Amino acid sequence: MSIRGALLVAALPGVFLSWATPATAVPLGGDDDESGVVEAHGFISQGLIKTTGNNYLAKSKEGSFDFTEVGINFTTHPTERLRLGVQLFANKLGATGDFNAKADWFYLDYRWRDWFGIRAGRVKLPFGLYNDTSDIDAARVPVLLPQSVYPINNRNYLLAQTGVELYGYVNLRAAGALDYRLYGGTISIALPPPTPSVTPPPRQTTELRIPFVLGGRLLWDTPLQGLRLGGSLQVLRIDFAQLFAMTVAMPPTETMPEGTPAKPAAVITGIAPVVLWVASLEYAAHDWLLAAEYSRWYLKVTDSSDPTRLSNATLPTSERAYAMTAYRVRRWFQPGVHYAFFFPDVNKRSGPGVVQHDFAGTLRFDINDHWLVKLEGHYMHGVAGVSPALNNNLSGNALAQDWVVLFLKTTAYF
């Protein structure tokens, strides 16, 4: 797995929010402050993935049920201002997960005033509009949030950070309100096992560590009901090591003379600072949801044990965006559509493997208050973001450029 690939696999607790209701702070002394009461919520999801042309997220061309999520969380208020919570989570998505249960998030939260609070632990990352609710299937219409900004392979690494967060909700009266969150800490990473493949990958990430992450999000609830504008910024550093196969060491114009002994694989280490930002707009009112976000991710290797193999050009700036809409036709039925694009290199707009356009449509059926079913289809143009490891380490022109992804997913929750 490349360092870029490793990076792509680099709030409040999980109450089930209405898709058309923004998550905002509850004033101190509100109805939910029942000191000493322990609240429990849980969910179990099972999905089916079927694709044409390319494997996506799992070995999906033949159809795959390797799309399962199970979680349970507990929250309590020992006092009016103090809150504690934890979520246990296990999943299976393709070659990752394997149902190894872990503490997805946990925190100790003290809210001194509506405009100032502090929480510590493994705290959800407020990146964009929906990252901190991305673990709640019932909180959204689509099966997959737009993958250009919220890639599901990032879930284990971008959902939460271990550290401290400051937050608050500032009432601006006639000008609306500001919702801010500032955080700092680190992100724990456990590399997935190598994916079995007929063709060995040219490089494999063997070590990956994030010594620090800093960031914040500012949302403005405008005077127009349901309209929010905001921005998120995240800065982190990645320390990594990669195993390069011998074939990568050979310049493309050279050939290996007959009888030359094979060179051993080389281990290259490096340090990569990363800057991610996203600008957000959402209108959620009158049974409508309209949302759009634009993001750029800057990655740069600043120190490498072998600059000839890992240079600044290895990790270009990526561009990501989407537009999404959904409408609640009935209490039990919500359709939605979205379009997303992803350019791994903002300076390369055409060619194999340098773009992904994703046109998606979803039908959500709420069978009752604790059970839902979703049908979703994606028309994909381009293969940026498609894992070569799931496709015999093929990429670019070797993969289908126009293909389809279908999802069927059901979730039970309480």
C-alpha positions in Angstrom: 0.0 0.0 0.0 1.4 3.4 -0.9 1.7 6.3 1.6 -1.2 8.0 -0.2 -3.2 4.9 0.1 -2.3 4.5 3.8 -3.4 8.1 4.3 -6.7 7.4 2.8 -7.2 4.6 5.2 -5.3 7.3 7.8 -18.9 15.1 18.4 -21.2 14.1 20.4 -22.0 10.5 21.0 -24.0 8.3 18.6 -27.5 9.4 19.2 -29.6 8.9 16.1 -30.2 12.3 14.6 -32.8 13.2 12.0 -31.1 13.7 8.6 -32.9 17.1 8.3 -32.0 18.4 11.7 -28.5 20.0 12.3 -26.7 18.9 15.5 -26.4 21.9 17.8 -25.6 22.4 21.4 -28.4 21.9 24.0 -28.5 24.7 26.6 -27.4 23.8 30.1 -30.3 22.9 32.2 -32.3 21.6 29.2 -34.6 18.6 29.2 -31.8 16.1 28.4 -29.9 16.9 31.6 -31.2 14.0 33.7 -28.2 13.4 36.1 -27.2 9.8 36.7 -29.3 8.3 33.9 -27.3 6.0 31.6 -28.5 6.0 28.0 -27.7 3.1 25.7 -27.9 3.1 21.9 -26.9 0.3 19.5 -27.0 -0.7 15.8 -26.2 -3.5 13.5 -25.9 -3.1 9.7 -25.5 -5.6 6.9 -24.8 -4.6 3.3 -24.4 -6.2 -0.1 -21.9 -4.6 -2.7 -22.1 -5.5 -6.4 -20.0 -3.9 -9.1 -19.3 -4.1 -12.8 -15.8 -3.7 -14.2 -13.8 -3.2 -11.0 -13.7 -4.4 -7.4 -14.6 -1.6 -5.0 -14.2 -1.7 -1.2 -14.3 -5.6 -1.4 -14.2 -8.4 -4.0 -17.4 -6.9 -5.3 -17.6 -8.0 -8.9 -19.1 -11.3 -7.9 -21.2 -9.6 -5.1 -19.9 -9.3 -1.6 -21.5 -9.3 1.8 -18.3 -8.1 3.5 -20.0 -4.9 4.6 -21.1 -5.3 8.2 -21.1 -2.9 11.2 -22.0 -3.5 14.8 -21.9 -0.9 17.6 -23.2 -0.1 21.0 -22.7 3.1 23.0 -23.4 4.4 26.5 -23.6 7.9 27.8 -24.4 9.4 31.2 -24.6 12.7 33.1 -23.1 12.3 36.6 -23.8 16.1 37.0 -25.6 18.8 35.0 -22.3 19.9 33.5 -20.4 16.6 33.3 -21.0 13.9 30.6 -19.2 10.6 29.9 -19.6 8.3 26.9 -18.1 5.3 25.1 -18.9 3.3 22.0 -17.8 -0.2 21.2 -17.6 -1.0 17.5 -16.7 -3.9 15.2 -17.0 -4.2 11.4 -16.1 -6.0 8.3 -15.4 -4.2 5.0 -13.6 -6.2 2.4 -10.2 -7.2 3.7 -10.4 -4.8 6.7 -12.2 -5.0 10.0 -12.5 -8.8 10.7 -15.0 -8.0 13.5 -12.2 -7.1 16.0 -14.2 -5.0 18.6 -12.6 -1.8 19.9 -13.5 1.4 21.7 -14.5 3.5 18.7 -14.7 6.7 20.8 -14.8 7.6 24.5 -14.7 10.9 26.3 -15.1 12.9 29.5 -17.0 16.1 28.8 -17.3 19.2 31.0 -19.5 22.1 29.7 -18.9 25.2 31.9 -21.1 27.4 29.8 -23.0 27.1 26.5 -20.1 29.0 24.8 -17.3 27.0 26.4 -16.7 23.3 27.2 -13.9 20.8 27.2 -13.8 17.1 26.4 -10.9 14.7 26.5 -10.4 11.1 25.4 -10.9 9.6 21.9 -13.0 12.4 20.5 -14.7 12.5 17.2 -13.1 14.7 14.6 -15.2 17.7 13.4 -14.1 17.7 9.8 -16.7 19.0 7.3 -20.4 18.7 8.0 -20.7 15.0 8.6 -17.5 13.3 9.6 -18.5 13.4 13.3 -21.8 11.6 12.5 -20.4 9.3 9.8 -20.8 6.2 12.1 -24.5 6.7 12.3 -26.3 5.1 9.3 -29.7 6.3 10.5 -28.5 9.9 10.5 -28.3 10.2 6.7 -30.0 9.1 3.5 -27.1 7.7 1.4 -25.4 4.4 2.1 -22.0 6.0 1.5 -21.4 9.7 2.2 -19.8 11.3 -0.8 -16.5 9.4 -1.1 -14.4 12.3 -2.4 -14.7 14.1 1.0 -15.6 11.2 3.4 -13.9 8.0 2.0 -15.2 5.1 4.0 -11.7 3.5 4.0 -10.6 6.4 6.2 -13.2 5.6 8.8 -10.9 4.0 11.4 -8.4 6.9 11.2 -10.4 10.0 10.5 -13.4 9.3 12.8 -11.7 10.3 16.0 -8.5 11.6 17.6 -7.0 10.8 21.0 -6.5 14.2 22.8 -8.4 17.3 24.0 -11.1 19.4 22.4 -12.5 22.8 23.2 -16.0 23.6 22.0 -18.9 26.0 22.3 -22.1 27.5 20.9 -22.2 31.3 20.8 -25.6 33.0 20.4 -25.3 36.0 18.1 -29.0 36.9 18.5 -30.3 38.4 15.2 -27.1 37.3 13.4 -27.6 33.6 14.2 -25.1 31.6 16.1 -21.5 30.2 15.9 -20.6 26.6 16.7 -16.9 26.1 17.2 -14.6 23.2 17.9 -10.8 23.2 18.4 -8.8 20.0 19.0 -5.3 18.6 19.4 -4.0 15.1 19.9 -2.8 12.1 17.9 -4.4 9.4 15.8 -3.7 5.7 16.4 -3.2 3.6 13.3 -3.1 -0.2 12.9 -2.1 -1.1 9.3 -4.4 -3.6 7.6 -2.8 -7.0 6.6 -1.5 -7.2 3.0 -4.2 -8.1 0.5 -3.6 -11.5 -1.2 -2.8 -10.8 -4.9 -1.4 -12.6 -7.9 0.9 -9.7 -8.7 2.9 -8.3 -5.7 2.5 -4.5 -5.1 5.4 -2.3 -6.1 5.5 -0.8 -2.6 4.0 -1.7 0.7 3.6 0.6 3.8 5.1 -1.2 6.7 5.0 1.5 9.4 2.7 4.4 9.8 2.5 6.8 12.8 0.7 10.2 13.3 2.5 11.9 16.2 0.2 14.9 16.2 -3.0 16.3 14.7 -4.4 19.8 15.2 -7.5 21.3 13.8 -10.9 23.0 14.2 -14.3 23.7 12.6 -16.4 26.8 12.7 -20.1 26.7 11.6 -22.3 29.7 11.3 -26.0 29.1 11.8 -27.3 31.9 9.8 -30.5 33.9 10.5 -32.2 31.9 7.7 -33.6 28.8 9.4 -31.7 25.7 8.3 -28.9 27.4 6.5 -25.3 26.7 7.8 -22.0 27.9 6.4 -18.6 26.7 7.7 -15.1 25.7 7.3 -12.8 23.0 8.7 -9.0 22.9 8.9 -6.8 19.9 10.0 -3.0 19.7 10.2 -1.1 16.5 11.0 2.2 14.8 10.5 2.8 11.3 9.2 5.9 9.3 9.9 6.1 6.2 7.7 8.2 3.4 6.2 7.6 1.7 2.9 9.0 -1.5 1.4 9.9 -0.9 -2.3 10.1 -3.9 -4.6 13.2 -4.3 -6.7 11.3 -3.4 -9.9 10.5 0.1 -8.7 14.2 0.8 -8.2 14.9 0.4 -11.9 14.5 3.5 -14.0 11.8 2.9 -16.7 14.4 3.2 -19.5 16.7 0.6 -18.1 16.6 -3.2 -18.3 18.1 -5.8 -16.0 21.0 -7.4 -17.8 20.8 -11.2 -18.1 22.5 -12.9 -15.2 22.4 -9.9 -12.9 21.6 -10.9 -9.4 18.3 -9.6 -8.1 18.5 -6.6 -5.8 16.9 -6.9 -2.4 13.8 -4.8 -1.7 14.6 -1.4 -0.1 12.9 0.1 2.9 12.4 3.9 2.6 11.4 6.1 5.5 9.9 9.5 5.4 8.1 12.4 7.1 5.0 14.0 5.5 3.2 17.0 6.9 -0.5 17.1 5.8 -3.0 20.0 5.6 -6.7 19.3 4.9 -9.4 21.9 4.6 -13.0 21.9 3.6 -15.6 24.7 2.9 -19.2 23.7 3.7 -22.7 24.8 3.0 -25.9 23.1 4.1 -29.6 24.0 4.0 -31.8 21.6 6.0 -35.4 22.6 6.5 -39.0 21.9 5.3 -38.1 18.2 4.6 -35.3 19.3 2.3 -31.6 18.8 2.6 -29.2 20.6 0.2 -25.5 20.3 0.9 -22.2 21.1 -0.9 -18.6 20.9 0.2 -15.2 21.7 -1.5 -11.9 20.4 -0.1 -8.2 20.2 -0.8 -5.7 17.9 0.8 -2.0 19.0 0.8 0.5 16.2 1.3 4.3 16.7 1.0 7.3 14.5 1.9 9.8 16.8 3.7 12.3 14.3 4.8 13.0 11.0 3.0 15.8 8.5 3.4 15.8 8.2 -0.4 14.6 11.4 -2.2 15.0 9.7 -5.6 12.0 7.5 -4.8 10.0 9.7 -2.5 9.9 13.3 -3.4 7.4 16.2 -3.3 5.9 14.9 -6.6 5.0 11.6 -4.9 2.1 13.2 -2.9 0.4 16.0 -5.0 -2.4 18.2 -3.8 -5.8 16.5 -4.2 -9.1 18.2 -5.0 -12.4 16.9 -3.7 -16.0 18.2 -3.8 -19.7 17.2 -4.0 -23.2 18.5 -4.2 -26.1 16.5 -2.5 -29.8 16.8 -2.0 -32.5 14.7 -0.3 -36.2 15.1 0.3 -38.5 13.5 2.9 -41.5 12.5 0.7 -43.1 10.6 3.6 -42.0 9.8 7.1 -41.0 6.3 5.8 -39.5 7.3 2.4 -36.6 9.6 1.5 -34.9 9.6 -1.9 -31.6 11.4 -2.4 -29.0 12.1 -5.1 -25.4 13.4 -5.1 -22.6 14.0 -7.5 -18.9 14.0 -6.3 -15.6 14.4 -8.0 -12.0 13.5 -6.9 -8.7 14.5 -8.5 -5.7 12.9 -6.7 -3.5 15.6 -8.4 -5.2 19.0 -8.9 -2.8 19.7 -11.9 -3.9 16.5 -13.8 -7.4 16.6 -15.1 -7.5 13.9 -17.7 -6.0 10.5 -18.3 -6.3 7.0 -16.7 -6.4 6.9 -12.9 -6.4 10.7 -12.3 -10.1 11.4 -11.8 -13.3 9.9 -10.4 -16.7 11.2 -11.1 -19.4 9.6 -9.0 -23.2 10.1 -9.8 -25.3 8.4 -7.1 -28.9 7.9 -6.2 -30.4 6.5 -3.0 -33.8 5.3 -1.8 -34.2 5.1 2.0 -37.1 3.2 3.5 -37.8 3.5 7.2 -39.7 0.3 8.0 -40.3 1.5 11.6 -38.6 3.6 14.2 -35.8 1.0 14.6 -35.3 -0.5 11.2 -34.4 0.9 7.8 -33.4 -0.4 4.3 -31.5 1.5 1.6 -31.0 0.9 -2.1 -28.2 2.8 -3.8 -26.6 3.0 -7.2 -23.4 4.7 -8.4 -22.3 5.4 -11.9 -18.6 5.9 -11.9 -16.4 7.5 -14.5 -12.7 7.1 -13.7 -10.8 4.9 -11.2 -9.1 7.4 -8.9 -9.5 6.0 -5.4 -10.0 2.5 -6.6 -7.6 0.1 -4.7 -5.2 -1.7 -7.0 -4.8 -4.3 -4.2 -8.4 -5.4 -4.8 -7.8 -5.6 -8.5 -4.6 -7.7 -8.8 -2.5 -4.5 -8.5 -3.8 -3.2 -11.8 -4.5 0.5 -12.2 -5.0 3.2 -14.8 -5.9 1.9 -18.3 -5.9 -1.6 -17.0 -9.2 -1.0 -15.1 -12.6 -0.2 -16.5 -13.1 3.5 -16.8 -17.0 3.4 -16.8 -18.6 1.1 -14.2 -21.4 0.7 -11.8 -21.6 0.2 -8.0 -24.8 -1.1 -6.4 -25.6 -1.3 -2.6 -28.3 -2.9 -0.6 -28.0 -2.2 3.1 -30.3 -2.7 6.1 -29.7 -1.3 9.6 -31.5 -2.1 12.9 -30.9 0.4 15.8 -32.3 1.4 19.2 
